[in-house]
Amino acid sequence: MNTTSNPSGRALDRVWLTRYPADVPAEIDPGFYETLPALFEHSAARFAHLPAYIHLGEQLTFSDLERQSRAFAAYLQQGLGLQPGDRVALMMPNLLQYPIALLGILRAGMVAVNVNPLYTPPELRHQLTDSGAVAIVILANFAHTFEQVLMDTPIRHVLLTRVGDLLPPLKGALVNIAVKHLKGGVPAYRLPNAIPLRRALRRGADMPFVPPAITGGDLAFLQYTGGTTGLSKGAMLTHRNILANLAQTQAAYGPILRAGSELMVTMLPLYHIFALMINCLLFMAVGGCNLLITNPRDLPAAIKQMRRYRFTAITGVNTLFNALLHNQDFRRLDFSALHLSVGGGMALQKTVAENWQALTGDAIIEGYGLTECSPLVAGNPYDLRQFSGSSGLPVPSTDIRLVDEAGNDVAAGQWGELLIKGPQVMAGYWRQPQATAEVLKDGWLSTGDIVTVDEQGFIRIVDRKKDMILVSGFNVFPNEIEDVVSRHPKVKEAAVIGVPNDDTGEAVKLYVVKKDPTLTGKDVLDHCRLFLTGYKVPKRVEFRTELPKSAVGKILRKQLRDEQHR
């Protein structure tokens, strides 16, 4: 990543404004709402009796969401004695519990820390410790992982829930029994002091909620993202950052959304920044409803849910769209109401885009973003009704620059590293001033992505961050995996690169130099699974007698990548 960019450089002329649809403005007002709770409370009043979320056939209206999130906020304040600014972790997939807990945290003036439920104990320990989270709301399915690290974290309060806990009593009980005993989804755990979330909501309903003093500059999220050191970093996203990006997203795509009439299929996890912005926050602002899919890998169950509704929108990554296209039951669904398909997280393949449009009649709108930008930076205009191969135009109130390796602005038509300035750019990395200084200079964020910009302003990605691997939309960094592999006593050296993969876009390939000749590929992979989330575990292992190195002994990943293309 470039760390020497010249902050006095000049932003590109906003040529893309002439390509905007006529009803998309050049600028947005990032201060229209001061805080996220203010936005939610306005939407809850406006759309009170409309469904906000549907899960397993049960609806949660905006009024229900207001009442229950208020109860949770009161419980955090009065029941647990937490203070504004305290960090509260959320570790669950798509359930009714997620938006209730999330909005309760924000309404209480606290900071939400989204946690990937698939984290291994070391990954979970790092994030909880680094964030300083004092409480966690966690699904019982993942409690066994959390139990292993509890004593090594600052967590003081554990709020526990099960999949069916917010469903009607009989239905919820049957769902919980099925998840635990029929599907084996709840490994044994022991958290004797955990507080059932249902009890917290009941008690909170009888407690006073005191709206705290929140400003737009206060933190709303610590959204963790990978880093070149291998350890994830918390991007500090303020209320103003998130609201600005929401306003940018609504300006770009709001014209095709019908207030109070949209139904979004939500297969992407809401804890991921992409779905958090589009599915959760944008649809909250327009009174849309989310059809929550808890386990997107179980396509038959997901499609069974989708069959019951005339959905109007769906978000996904390339691999998800591709998997749906290859499912015959999905192909038989009714797509007559679908008018918004949004792709992000990884590059959209042309064949997938074309096949999707041929089946559904709706073109996938591809965008570009990153956690540090809340996340949306650019997106294809809504009136571009066919695959463009680009990542779209910068959204309103966004400036960009392209620089060379020395940080100098490149000439028109040349490729360069993308720098971004706008109200959606993060405040910095949590408690990491040096890492912040490396990517933020005079308000410009260095993305590390190499791009070109054409005469209309369309951005095209030439190459991704130097060594990052993108697996199904998730960032994977080689240093983290190499560090884990190198801990194995029989490994001498290790190097990791990304290789093309039809299912996940890219896959992790691992090169190993043995210290002990008895080491096998299975040994290495078993070791990796102890420390790494599934998508980070290498798909291929190749043993070598030596690895290519520079004159100073640095392993040359680029040379390994080049070998893959010969």
C-alpha positions as CSV (number, residue, x, y, z in Angstrom):
1,M,0.0,0.0,0.0
2,N,1.3,3.5,-0.9
3,T,2.3,5.4,2.2
4,T,4.0,8.4,0.6
5,S,1.1,9.9,-1.3
6,N,1.2,13.7,-1.7
7,P,-1.8,15.2,0.2
8,S,-1.6,18.4,-1.8
9,G,-2.4,16.5,-5.0
10,R,-5.5,17.3,-7.0
11,A,-8.7,15.4,-7.1
12,L,-9.9,14.2,-10.5
13,D,-12.5,16.4,-12.2
14,R,-15.9,15.0,-11.4
15,V,-16.6,14.0,-15.0
16,W,-18.9,11.3,-13.7
17,L,-21.6,13.8,-12.8
18,T,-22.6,14.2,-16.4
19,R,-23.3,10.4,-16.5
20,Y,-25.5,10.4,-13.3
21,P,-29.2,9.8,-13.9
22,A,-31.0,13.2,-13.9
23,D,-32.5,12.5,-10.5
24,V,-29.2,11.7,-8.7
25,P,-27.6,14.8,-7.1
26,A,-24.0,15.8,-7.1
27,E,-23.9,16.4,-3.4
28,I,-25.6,15.0,-0.3
29,D,-26.3,16.6,3.1
30,P,-24.4,14.4,5.6
31,G,-26.0,16.1,8.5
32,F,-29.7,15.7,7.6
33,Y,-29.9,13.3,10.6
34,E,-27.5,13.9,13.5
35,T,-27.5,10.3,14.6
36,L,-28.6,6.8,13.6
37,P,-31.1,6.6,16.4
38,A,-32.7,9.8,15.1
39,L,-33.0,8.2,11.7
40,F,-34.5,5.0,13.0
41,E,-37.0,6.7,15.3
42,H,-38.2,8.8,12.3
43,S,-38.6,5.6,10.2
44,A,-40.3,3.7,13.1
45,A,-42.9,6.4,13.4
46,R,-43.5,6.7,9.6
47,F,-43.7,3.0,8.9
48,A,-44.9,1.8,12.3
49,H,-47.3,-0.9,11.1
50,L,-45.2,-2.2,8.2
51,P,-43.0,-5.3,8.5
52,A,-39.3,-4.5,9.0
53,Y,-38.0,-8.1,9.2
54,I,-39.4,-11.6,8.4
55,H,-37.8,-14.7,9.7
56,L,-39.2,-18.2,9.4
57,G,-42.6,-16.8,8.6
58,E,-42.8,-14.4,11.5
59,Q,-42.9,-10.6,11.1
60,L,-41.3,-7.9,13.2
61,T,-42.9,-4.6,12.4
62,F,-41.2,-1.2,12.7
63,S,-43.3,-0.6,15.8
64,D,-42.1,-3.9,17.3
65,L,-38.6,-3.1,16.5
66,E,-38.8,0.3,18.1
67,R,-40.4,-1.2,21.3
68,Q,-37.9,-4.1,21.6
69,S,-34.8,-2.1,20.8
70,R,-35.9,0.5,23.3
71,A,-36.2,-2.3,25.9
72,F,-32.8,-3.6,25.1
73,A,-31.3,-0.1,25.3
74,A,-32.9,0.4,28.7
75,Y,-31.5,-3.0,29.9
76,L,-28.0,-2.1,28.8
77,Q,-28.3,1.2,30.7
78,Q,-30.2,0.2,33.8
79,G,-29.8,-3.6,34.1
80,L,-26.1,-3.8,33.2
81,G,-25.0,-0.2,34.1
82,L,-23.2,0.3,30.8
83,Q,-22.3,3.8,29.7
84,P,-22.3,5.6,26.3
85,G,-19.2,4.8,24.4
86,D,-19.0,1.2,25.8
87,R,-18.4,-1.4,23.2
88,V,-20.9,-4.2,22.8
89,A,-20.2,-7.2,20.5
90,L,-22.7,-8.9,18.3
91,M,-22.0,-12.5,17.3
92,M,-24.9,-14.0,15.4
93,P,-26.2,-14.7,11.9
94,N,-29.3,-13.2,10.4
95,L,-32.0,-13.4,13.1
96,L,-34.7,-11.1,14.4
97,Q,-32.5,-10.7,17.4
98,Y,-29.8,-8.9,15.4
99,P,-31.6,-5.7,14.5
100,I,-33.1,-5.5,17.9
101,A,-29.8,-5.8,19.6
102,L,-28.0,-3.5,17.1
103,L,-30.5,-0.7,17.4
104,G,-30.6,-1.1,21.2
105,I,-26.8,-0.7,21.3
106,L,-26.9,2.4,19.1
107,R,-29.9,4.0,20.9
108,A,-28.0,3.6,24.2
109,G,-25.1,5.6,22.8
110,M,-22.9,2.6,22.7
111,V,-20.6,1.2,20.0
112,A,-21.5,-1.9,18.0
113,V,-18.7,-4.4,17.4
114,N,-19.8,-6.9,14.7
115,V,-18.2,-10.3,15.1
116,N,-18.1,-13.0,12.5
117,P,-19.8,-16.0,14.1
118,L,-17.4,-18.4,12.3
119,Y,-14.3,-17.0,14.0
120,T,-11.9,-19.5,15.6
121,P,-11.0,-18.9,19.3
122,P,-7.7,-16.9,18.5
123,E,-9.6,-14.6,16.0
124,L,-12.4,-14.0,18.5
125,R,-10.0,-13.4,21.4
126,H,-8.1,-10.8,19.3
127,Q,-11.2,-8.8,18.3
128,L,-12.8,-8.8,21.7
129,T,-9.6,-7.8,23.4
130,D,-8.6,-5.2,20.9
131,S,-12.0,-3.6,20.9
132,G,-12.3,-3.6,24.7
133,A,-15.9,-4.9,24.4
134,V,-17.5,-5.2,27.8
135,A,-20.6,-7.2,26.7
136,I,-21.5,-9.6,24.0
137,V,-24.8,-10.8,22.5
138,I,-24.2,-14.3,21.1
139,L,-26.1,-17.1,19.6
140,A,-25.9,-20.4,21.5
141,N,-24.6,-22.2,18.4
142,F,-21.3,-20.3,18.9
143,A,-21.1,-20.2,22.7
144,H,-18.6,-23.1,22.8
145,T,-16.1,-21.0,20.9
146,F,-16.6,-18.0,23.1
147,E,-16.3,-20.1,26.2
148,Q,-12.7,-20.9,25.3
149,V,-11.6,-17.3,25.3
150,L,-13.9,-15.6,27.8
151,M,-11.3,-15.4,30.6
152,D,-8.9,-13.7,28.2
153,T,-11.2,-10.9,27.2
154,P,-12.7,-7.8,28.9
155,I,-16.2,-9.2,28.5
156,R,-18.2,-8.7,31.7
157,H,-21.7,-9.5,30.5
158,V,-22.9,-12.3,28.2
159,L,-26.4,-12.2,26.7
160,L,-27.3,-15.5,25.2
161,T,-30.0,-16.3,22.6
162,R,-31.2,-19.3,20.5
163,V,-32.5,-19.3,17.0
164,G,-36.2,-19.6,17.9
165,D,-36.2,-17.4,21.0
166,L,-38.2,-14.5,19.4
167,L,-40.6,-16.7,17.5
168,P,-44.1,-17.6,19.0
169,P,-43.5,-19.9,22.0
170,L,-44.5,-23.3,20.5
171,K,-42.8,-22.6,17.2
172,G,-39.7,-21.2,18.9
173,A,-39.4,-24.3,21.1
174,L,-39.7,-26.6,18.1
175,V,-37.1,-24.6,16.2
176,N,-34.7,-24.7,19.1
177,I,-35.1,-28.4,19.6
178,A,-34.5,-29.0,15.9
179,V,-31.4,-26.8,15.8
180,K,-29.9,-28.4,18.8
181,H,-30.8,-32.1,18.5
182,L,-31.7,-32.8,14.9
183,K,-29.2,-30.5,13.2
184,G,-26.5,-30.7,15.9
185,G,-26.0,-27.0,15.6
186,V,-25.3,-26.3,19.3
187,P,-22.1,-27.9,20.6
188,A,-21.9,-28.2,24.3
189,Y,-20.9,-25.2,26.3
190,R,-20.9,-23.9,29.8
191,L,-21.6,-20.2,30.5
192,P,-23.4,-20.3,33.9
193,N,-23.6,-16.5,34.3
194,A,-25.0,-15.8,30.8
195,I,-28.2,-13.8,30.7
196,P,-30.9,-15.0,28.3
197,L,-31.7,-12.3,25.8
198,R,-35.4,-12.9,26.2
199,R,-35.2,-12.2,29.9
200,A,-33.2,-9.0,29.3
201,L,-35.9,-7.8,26.9
202,R,-38.6,-8.5,29.4
203,R,-36.8,-6.7,32.2
204,G,-35.8,-3.8,29.9
205,A,-39.4,-3.2,29.0
206,D,-40.1,-2.2,32.6
207,M,-37.0,-0.1,32.9
208,P,-36.7,3.6,32.0
209,F,-34.8,4.4,28.8
210,V,-32.9,7.6,29.0
211,P,-31.8,8.8,25.6
212,P,-28.2,9.8,25.8
213,A,-26.5,12.8,24.3
214,I,-25.1,11.6,21.0
215,T,-23.4,13.6,18.3
216,G,-22.6,12.8,14.7
217,G,-18.9,12.6,15.6
218,D,-19.4,9.8,18.1
219,L,-18.5,6.3,17.2
220,A,-21.3,4.0,16.0
221,F,-19.3,1.0,14.9
222,L,-16.0,-0.7,15.3
223,Q,-16.1,-2.6,12.0
224,Y,-13.1,-5.0,11.9
225,T,-11.2,-5.5,8.7
226,G,-8.0,-7.3,7.7
227,G,-4.6,-5.7,7.6
228,T,-1.2,-6.3,6.1
229,T,0.1,-7.5,9.5
230,G,-2.5,-10.3,9.5
231,L,-4.4,-9.0,12.5
232,S,-7.7,-7.4,11.9
233,K,-8.1,-3.7,12.7
234,G,-11.2,-1.9,13.9
235,A,-12.3,0.8,11.4
236,M,-13.8,3.6,13.5
237,L,-17.1,4.5,11.8
238,T,-19.0,7.5,13.3
239,H,-22.7,8.2,13.2
240,R,-21.8,10.9,10.6
241,N,-19.8,8.5,8.5
242,I,-22.6,6.0,8.3
243,L,-25.3,8.5,7.8
244,A,-23.3,10.2,5.0
245,N,-22.8,6.9,3.2
246,L,-26.5,6.1,3.7
247,A,-27.4,9.4,2.2
248,Q,-25.0,8.7,-0.7
249,T,-26.5,5.3,-1.3
250,Q,-30.0,6.6,-1.1
251,A,-29.2,9.4,-3.5
252,A,-27.7,7.0,-6.0
253,Y,-30.4,4.3,-5.8
254,G,-33.3,5.8,-3.9
255,P,-35.1,6.9,-7.1
256,I,-35.9,3.3,-7.9
257,L,-37.0,2.3,-4.4
258,R,-40.7,2.6,-3.4
259,A,-41.0,3.7,0.2
260,G,-42.8,1.1,2.3
261,S,-43.2,-1.4,-0.6
262,E,-39.8,-3.2,-0.9
263,L,-39.0,-6.7,0.2
264,M,-35.3,-7.6,0.3
265,V,-33.9,-11.1,0.3
266,T,-31.2,-11.0,2.9
267,M,-28.8,-13.9,2.5
268,L,-25.6,-12.0,3.1
269,P,-24.9,-11.6,6.9
270,L,-26.0,-8.3,8.4
271,Y,-22.7,-8.2,10.4
272,H,-20.9,-7.7,7.1
273,I,-20.5,-4.0,6.1
274,F,-22.1,-4.5,2.7
275,A,-25.4,-6.0,4.0
276,L,-25.3,-3.7,7.0
277,M,-25.5,-0.7,4.8
278,I,-27.8,-1.9,2.0
279,N,-30.1,-4.4,3.6
280,C,-30.2,-3.1,7.1
281,L,-29.8,0.7,7.0
282,L,-31.0,1.7,3.5
283,F,-34.1,-0.4,3.9
284,M,-34.7,1.0,7.3
285,A,-34.6,4.5,5.8
286,V,-37.1,3.6,3.1
287,G,-39.4,1.4,5.1
288,G,-38.4,-1.7,3.4
289,C,-38.6,-5.3,4.8
290,N,-35.8,-7.8,5.0
291,L,-36.5,-11.5,4.5
292,L,-33.8,-12.9,6.8
293,I,-32.0,-16.1,5.7
294,T,-30.0,-17.5,8.6
295,N,-27.9,-20.0,6.7
296,P,-27.4,-19.1,3.0
297,R,-25.4,-22.3,2.5
298,D,-28.6,-24.3,3.0
299,L,-30.0,-23.3,-0.4
300,P,-33.0,-25.7,-0.3
301,A,-34.2,-24.1,3.0
302,A,-33.4,-20.6,1.8
303,I,-35.3,-21.1,-1.5
304,K,-38.3,-22.6,0.4
305,Q,-38.5,-19.2,2.3
306,M,-38.1,-17.2,-0.9
307,R,-40.9,-19.1,-2.6
308,R,-43.4,-17.7,-0.1
309,Y,-42.9,-14.0,-1.1
310,R,-42.8,-11.8,-4.1
311,F,-39.4,-10.2,-3.3
312,T,-38.4,-7.0,-5.0
313,A,-34.6,-6.9,-4.2
314,I,-31.7,-9.1,-3.4
315,T,-28.0,-8.5,-2.5
316,G,-25.2,-11.0,-3.1
317,V,-21.7,-11.7,-4.1
318,N,-20.7,-13.4,-7.4
319,T,-20.5,-16.8,-5.8
320,L,-23.9,-16.6,-4.3
321,F,-25.5,-15.4,-7.5
322,N,-23.8,-18.3,-9.3
323,A,-24.9,-20.9,-6.8
324,L,-28.5,-19.7,-7.1
325,L,-28.4,-19.8,-10.9
326,H,-27.4,-23.4,-10.8
327,N,-30.2,-24.4,-8.5
328,Q,-33.3,-25.7,-10.4
329,D,-35.7,-24.8,-7.6
330,F,-34.5,-21.2,-7.6
331,R,-34.9,-21.0,-11.4
332,R,-38.6,-21.8,-10.9
333,L,-39.3,-18.9,-8.6
334,D,-41.4,-15.9,-9.5
335,F,-39.1,-12.9,-10.4
336,S,-41.8,-10.6,-11.7
337,A,-41.4,-8.2,-8.8
338,L,-37.6,-8.2,-8.7
339,H,-36.2,-4.8,-9.8
340,L,-33.1,-4.4,-7.6
341,S,-30.2,-6.9,-7.6
342,V,-27.0,-5.5,-6.0
343,G,-23.6,-7.2,-6.2
344,G,-20.5,-6.3,-4.3
345,G,-17.7,-7.8,-2.1
346,M,-15.9,-9.3,-5.1
347,A,-15.7,-9.0,-8.8
348,L,-18.9,-9.9,-10.7
349,Q,-18.2,-12.4,-13.5
350,K,-19.7,-11.5,-16.9
351,T,-21.3,-14.9,-17.4
352,V,-22.9,-14.8,-14.0
353,A,-24.3,-11.3,-14.7
354,E,-25.6,-12.2,-18.1
355,N,-27.2,-15.4,-16.9
356,W,-28.8,-13.6,-14.0
357,Q,-30.3,-11.0,-16.2
358,A,-31.6,-13.7,-18.7
359,L,-33.3,-15.6,-15.9
360,T,-34.7,-12.8,-13.7
361,G,-35.0,-10.0,-16.2
362,D,-33.1,-7.8,-13.8
363,A,-29.5,-6.6,-14.2
364,I,-27.1,-6.8,-11.3
365,I,-25.9,-3.4,-10.2
366,E,-22.3,-3.8,-9.2
367,G,-20.5,-1.5,-6.8
368,Y,-17.2,-1.0,-5.1
369,G,-16.5,-0.2,-1.5
370,L,-14.4,-1.0,1.6
371,T,-15.0,-1.1,5.3
372,E,-13.0,2.1,5.8
373,C,-15.6,3.9,3.6
374,S,-18.7,2.8,5.4
375,P,-18.5,1.1,2.7
376,L,-19.8,2.5,-0.6
377,V,-17.4,4.4,-2.8
378,A,-18.8,3.8,-6.3
379,G,-21.6,2.0,-8.0
380,N,-23.0,1.5,-11.5
381,P,-25.9,3.9,-12.2
382,Y,-29.3,2.4,-11.8
383,D,-30.1,3.1,-15.5
384,L,-27.2,1.0,-16.8
385,R,-29.2,-2.1,-17.5
386,Q,-26.5,-4.4,-18.6
387,F,-23.1,-5.7,-17.4
388,S,-20.4,-3.0,-17.7
389,G,-17.4,-4.8,-16.3
390,S,-16.7,-1.7,-14.2
391,S,-17.2,-0.9,-10.5
392,G,-19.3,2.1,-11.4
393,L,-19.2,5.9,-10.8
394,P,-18.1,7.5,-7.5
395,V,-21.2,8.2,-5.4
396,P,-22.3,11.8,-4.6
397,S,-19.9,14.0,-2.5
398,T,-17.0,11.7,-3.2
399,D,-13.6,12.8,-4.7
400,I,-11.0,10.4,-6.0
401,R,-7.4,10.6,-7.1
402,L,-5.1,8.1,-8.9
403,V,-1.4,8.1,-7.8
404,D,1.7,6.3,-8.8
405,E,4.1,4.5,-6.4
406,A,5.7,7.8,-5.4
407,G,2.3,9.4,-4.6
408,N,2.2,11.6,-7.7
409,D,-1.0,12.0,-9.6
410,V,-1.0,10.0,-12.8
411,A,-1.9,11.3,-16.2
412,A,-5.4,10.8,-17.6
413,G,-6.0,7.3,-18.9
414,Q,-3.2,5.7,-16.8
415,W,-3.7,3.3,-14.0
416,G,-2.8,4.2,-10.4
417,E,-3.7,3.6,-6.8
418,L,-7.1,4.8,-5.9
419,L,-7.3,7.5,-3.1
420,I,-10.7,8.6,-1.8
421,K,-12.0,11.6,0.1
422,G,-15.5,12.0,1.3
423,P,-17.8,12.2,4.4
424,Q,-18.0,8.4,4.4
425,V,-14.2,7.9,5.1
426,M,-13.5,6.4,8.5
427,A,-12.1,8.4,11.5
428,G,-9.2,6.0,11.6
429,Y,-8.2,2.6,13.0
430,W,-9.1,2.0,16.6
431,R,-6.1,2.6,18.9
432,Q,-3.7,2.3,15.9
433,P,-2.4,5.8,15.1
434,Q,0.5,4.5,13.0
435,A,-1.7,2.3,10.9
436,T,-4.1,5.2,10.5
437,A,-1.3,7.5,9.4
438,E,-0.3,5.0,6.8
439,V,-3.6,5.2,5.0
440,L,-5.1,8.6,5.9
441,K,-3.4,11.8,4.8
442,D,-5.2,15.1,4.7
443,G,-8.5,13.3,4.5
444,W,-7.4,11.1,1.6
445,L,-7.7,7.4,2.1
446,S,-5.2,5.2,0.3
447,T,-7.0,2.0,-0.8
448,G,-4.1,0.1,-2.2
449,D,-6.3,-0.9,-5.1
450,I,-5.0,-0.2,-8.6
451,V,-7.6,1.2,-11.0
452,T,-8.3,3.1,-14.2
453,V,-11.0,5.7,-14.7
454,D,-12.4,6.2,-18.2
455,E,-13.7,9.5,-19.8
456,Q,-17.1,9.1,-18.2
457,G,-15.7,8.4,-14.7
458,F,-16.3,4.7,-14.6
459,I,-13.8,3.0,-12.3
460,R,-12.3,-0.4,-13.3
461,I,-10.1,-2.4,-10.9
462,V,-6.8,-3.4,-12.5
463,D,-5.4,-5.2,-9.5
464,R,-6.4,-5.7,-5.9
465,K,-4.4,-4.8,-2.9
466,K,-0.9,-6.2,-3.5
467,D,-1.3,-9.5,-1.7
468,M,-4.9,-9.6,-0.5
469,I,-6.9,-12.7,-1.4
470,L,-10.7,-12.3,-1.9
471,V,-12.6,-15.4,-1.0
472,S,-16.4,-15.1,-1.5
473,G,-16.2,-11.5,-0.7
474,F,-14.1,-11.8,2.5
475,N,-10.6,-10.4,2.7
476,V,-7.9,-12.9,3.4
477,F,-4.3,-11.7,4.1
478,P,-1.3,-14.0,3.5
479,N,0.7,-12.9,6.5
480,E,-2.0,-14.2,8.9
481,I,-2.1,-17.7,7.3
482,E,1.7,-17.8,7.0
483,D,2.1,-16.9,10.6
484,V,-0.3,-19.8,11.6
485,V,1.4,-22.3,9.4
486,S,4.8,-21.4,10.5
487,R,3.8,-22.3,14.1
488,H,3.7,-25.9,13.1
489,P,6.9,-27.6,14.4
490,K,7.5,-29.5,11.2
491,V,7.3,-26.4,8.9
492,K,10.3,-24.5,7.9
493,E,8.9,-21.8,5.6
494,A,5.5,-20.9,4.2
495,A,4.1,-18.6,1.5
496,V,0.5,-17.9,0.5
497,I,-1.1,-16.6,-2.7
498,G,-4.6,-16.4,-4.2
499,V,-5.4,-18.6,-7.2
500,P,-8.6,-18.4,-9.4
501,N,-11.5,-20.5,-8.2
502,D,-14.8,-21.0,-10.0
503,D,-16.7,-21.3,-6.7
504,T,-15.2,-18.6,-4.5
505,G,-13.6,-16.2,-7.0
506,E,-10.2,-16.9,-5.4
507,A,-8.9,-19.6,-3.2
508,V,-5.9,-19.8,-0.9
509,K,-2.9,-21.7,-2.1
510,L,-0.2,-22.6,0.4
511,Y,3.5,-23.3,-0.4
512,V,5.5,-25.1,2.3
513,V,9.1,-26.0,2.9
514,K,9.3,-28.9,5.3
515,K,11.5,-29.0,8.4
516,D,10.5,-32.6,9.0
517,P,10.1,-34.9,5.9
518,T,7.2,-36.7,7.6
519,L,4.9,-33.6,7.3
520,T,1.8,-34.2,5.2
521,G,-0.7,-31.8,3.6
522,K,-3.3,-33.2,6.0
523,D,-1.1,-32.3,8.9
524,V,-0.9,-28.7,7.7
525,L,-4.6,-28.3,7.0
526,D,-5.6,-29.8,10.3
527,H,-3.3,-27.3,12.0
528,C,-4.8,-24.4,10.0
529,R,-8.4,-25.3,11.0
530,L,-7.5,-24.9,14.7
531,F,-6.7,-21.2,14.2
532,L,-8.4,-20.0,11.0
533,T,-12.0,-19.4,9.9
534,G,-13.0,-21.9,7.2
535,Y,-12.7,-19.5,4.2
536,K,-9.1,-18.7,5.2
537,V,-8.0,-22.4,5.3
538,P,-5.9,-23.2,2.2
539,K,-7.6,-25.2,-0.5
540,R,-4.3,-26.4,-2.0
541,V,-0.9,-27.2,-0.4
542,E,2.2,-27.6,-2.5
543,F,5.5,-28.7,-0.9
544,R,8.8,-27.2,-2.2
545,T,12.4,-27.6,-1.4
546,E,12.8,-23.8,-1.4
547,L,10.8,-20.6,-2.0
548,P,11.8,-17.7,-4.3
549,K,13.4,-14.9,-2.3
550,S,14.8,-11.4,-2.9
551,A,18.4,-10.4,-2.2
552,V,17.5,-9.5,1.4
553,G,15.7,-12.8,2.0
554,K,12.1,-11.7,1.5
555,I,9.8,-14.3,0.0
556,L,8.6,-13.2,-3.4
557,R,4.9,-13.9,-3.6
558,K,4.7,-12.1,-6.9
559,Q,6.9,-14.7,-8.5
560,L,4.7,-17.5,-7.2
561,R,1.7,-15.7,-8.6
562,D,3.4,-15.3,-11.9
563,E,4.0,-19.1,-12.1
564,Q,0.3,-19.7,-11.9
565,H,-0.3,-17.8,-15.1
566,R,2.5,-19.4,-17.2
